[in-house]
Amino acid sequence: MDQLLILIIQESDAAVDAEASCIILHDQEEGQLHIEYAISDASEEVRRVTLTMDRGRT
């Protein structure tokens, strides 16, 4: 599945000529969002970021 998600993010990034892209996965058991895949200059910084579902953007 990792290879498929990497291919998806690479192809979608190229299709829209994006500066940055990420895939966020939802963990239903923990109620959290995890940034697992990212393409950008800061991809190492944002990869593995975890957000709680009840936390809004500030």
VOPAGU-2260 file (C-alpha; in pm, 1 decimal, decimal comma):
REM VOPAGU-2260
SITE   aa  ch    i         X         Y         Z
SITE  MET   A    0       0,0       0,0       0,0
SITE  ASP   A    1     290,5     236,5      68,4
SITE  GLN   A    2     409,4     217,6    -290,9
SITE  LEU   A    3      58,0     285,2    -421,1
SITE  LEU   A    4      13,1     592,4    -199,9
SITE  ILE   A    5     355,7     725,1    -299,8
SITE  LEU   A    6     264,9     681,7    -667,0
SITE  ILE   A    7     -68,6     857,9    -611,9
SITE  ILE   A    8      92,4    1158,4    -444,4
SITE  GLN   A    9     364,6    1184,1    -708,4
SITE  GLU   A   10     119,9    1165,2    -998,5
SITE  SER   A   11    -132,2    1406,0    -847,1
SITE  ASP   A   12     145,9    1650,0    -757,9
SITE  ALA   A   13     275,0    1642,4   -1115,8
SITE  ALA   A   14     -74,5    1668,5   -1267,0
SITE  VAL   A   15    -146,9    2002,8   -1101,7
SITE  ASP   A   16     213,8    2126,6   -1081,9
SITE  ALA   A   17     180,3    2165,6    -704,7
SITE  GLU   A   18     448,6    2316,0    -485,0
SITE  ALA   A   19     360,4    2075,5    -203,7
SITE  SER   A   20     136,0    1774,9    -147,0
SITE  CYS   A   21      51,6    1539,2     133,2
SITE  ILE   A   22    -167,1    1241,7     209,0
SITE  ILE   A   23    -338,1    1246,2     545,7
SITE  LEU   A   24    -463,0     917,0     686,4
SITE  HIS   A   25    -746,0     892,2     940,1
SITE  ASP   A   26    -701,7     662,6    1240,7
SITE  GLN   A   27   -1059,0     582,4    1343,7
SITE  GLU   A   28    -961,5     407,7    1666,9
SITE  GLU   A   29    -763,0     704,7    1798,1
SITE  GLY   A   30    -966,4     976,6    1625,7
SITE  GLN   A   31    -651,7    1128,1    1479,3
SITE  LEU   A   32    -517,8    1238,6    1142,5
SITE  HIS   A   33    -163,5    1141,1    1045,2
SITE  ILE   A   34      41,5    1302,8     767,4
SITE  GLU   A   35     216,4     995,2     634,6
SITE  TYR   A   36     332,4    1108,8     291,6
SITE  ALA   A   37     449,2    1454,8     189,7
SITE  ILE   A   38     624,7    1611,2    -106,3
SITE  SER   A   39     772,5    1959,1     -53,1
SITE  ASP   A   40    1082,2    2134,6      71,4
SITE  ALA   A   41     952,2    2077,2     425,6
SITE  SER   A   42     831,7    1719,8     374,6
SITE  GLU   A   43    1056,0    1578,3     646,8
SITE  GLU   A   44     917,2    1833,2     893,4
SITE  VAL   A   45     550,4    1760,2     825,6
SITE  ARG   A   46     575,8    1385,7     775,3
SITE  ARG   A   47     446,2    1192,5    1074,3
SITE  VAL   A   48     254,9    1492,6    1209,0
SITE  THR   A   49     -49,7    1385,6    1408,6
SITE  LEU   A   50    -360,2    1599,1    1457,4
SITE  THR   A   51    -662,2    1529,5    1672,3
SITE  MET   A   52   -1001,7    1538,3    1500,6
SITE  ASP   A   53   -1148,7    1788,6    1749,7
SITE  ARG   A   54    -872,6    2043,2    1696,1
SITE  GLY   A   55    -958,2    2313,0    1446,3
SITE  ARG   A   56    -718,6    2512,1    1238,4
SITE  THR   A   57    -601,6    2826,6    1411,9
